[in-house]
Amino acid sequence: MLRNTVITWMIAVLCVAILGGCSKKTEEPGAPQEQVKTAAEYKAEADKEITEQNMADELDKLEQEVNAEAGVDANQTS
């Protein structure tokens, strides 16, 4: 009889522990998501910045940036 009572209490405690562990936790807000531009936004921005008059200058700037990132001297381009 004592054995049945102890087993019943053990099962009851186990059930309470399991149900208590399954309670919904509040989620902490993560880091704010970074805003990413779409291709259309990049195109609209480029259309505003690059015109017929400054097209050659903008191309030179882009080539210099690419060469700088690649580690190539601007005078060594072929």
Summary of the structure (lengths in Angstrom):
residues: 78
radius of gyration: 32.9
end to end distance: 94.5
largest distance: 97.4
contacts: 107
relative contact order: 0.05
helix: 64%
strand: 0%
